[in-house]
Amino acid sequence: MPKLAPADKHLQRGAATALVLLVLRDSPSYGYQIVQEIRARSADAFDFPEGTIYPILHGLEKDGAIKGEWKEGIGDRKRRVYRLTAAGRKELERRLEAWHKYSSAMKTALRGA
């Protein structure tokens, strides 16, 4: 799938939080790995810089949707690994429902275009 044009970046930003929650629904992960997983799942259409993902992770953790803990990484480096909480699962459901409604409305609107 081709990457989205720069003009479509605002659509990506709106999807970013839902995509992070989707990745964490399947397994705990850390920032860089989340970026790579989103890229793979979207066939490279969504290519977020890590600088976009970390503020999302911090906000989700502050809101109780995810929980992070430091774990040993490669060498002496530690990584903050995030997992979805029960509140995060509910938030993901809410966001997915909103995206489905939005997508359906856009498809309906585009039929008349």
N, C-alpha and C positions, 0 to 999 in steps of 0.2 A: 504494500500500500504506500502511496507517495506521502511524503511529509506534508503537513498543512502549511499553507502560505502564511507569511507574517501577519496578514490581515486577520487570519483565523486564530491568532494567539489568544484573544479574549475568550474564545470558546474553550480552548485548552485549559485556561486558568479556572474556568467554571467547572471543568470535569476533574481537575487534579485531586481534590479531596476525596471524591468518590472512588477514583482509581487507586489511591493509596489505601483506602479502607478495603477495597476489593482484594488487593494483594495480601493485606494482613488477615483477611478472612481465611485465606488458605493456609497460611503458616506465619509464624513470627519472622521478622526480617529487620534489617538495618537500612539506613538511608540509601547508600549506593546500590544495594541489592534491589531495593524497591524501584529505583529509577530504571535499572536494567530490566526488571520484570515488566514494568509498564511498557517499556520500549518493545520488548519481545511480544507481549500480548497484543499490542496494537500494530504489529508489523511495521515498527519504526515511525508510525504516524505521530505518536506522542513521544517527544524527546525532551523531557524536562531537565533543566540543569539542577544539580543538587541544591543549589541556592534557593530554588523554588520549593523543593520538597521539605527541607528542614523546618522552615517556618510553619508549614502545614502540620508536620509531626508535632512540633512544640504546642501548637494550638489545640490539636486533637488530644494531646496528653493533658494539657491544662483543663480541657473540658471533660476529661474522664473517659473519652472514647477509646483511648489506647493507653497502655502502660509500658513504660520503657525501663530496661535495666541494663546495667553495664555487664558485658561478658567478654571473656578473653577472645581476642582476634588473632591475627597473624603476628608472630613475634611478640613484642612487648605491648603492642597496641591493643586497646580495648575498644569495643564497639557498643553502641547503645542499640539494643535489640528491642523492637516494639512488638507488642501483641495486642490483638483486638480484645476489648472488654465486652461485657453484656450490653453496656450503654452504647458501645461502638457498633455492635451488631444492629441495634435498633436504629442508630443514626444511618448506617449503610442502607438498611431497608427503606428508610424515609427518603434518602437521596436517590436510590434506584427508582422508587415510585415516581419521584418528581421528574427524573430523566425520562422515564417511559411516557409520562403524560406530555412532557415537552416534545419529545420525539414524535409522538403520535399527532400532536397538534401541528407540528411543522410539516409532517407528511401530508396531512389533510390540507393545509394551506398551500403547499407546493403543487398539489393536484390542479389547482386553479391557475397556476402560473403559466 
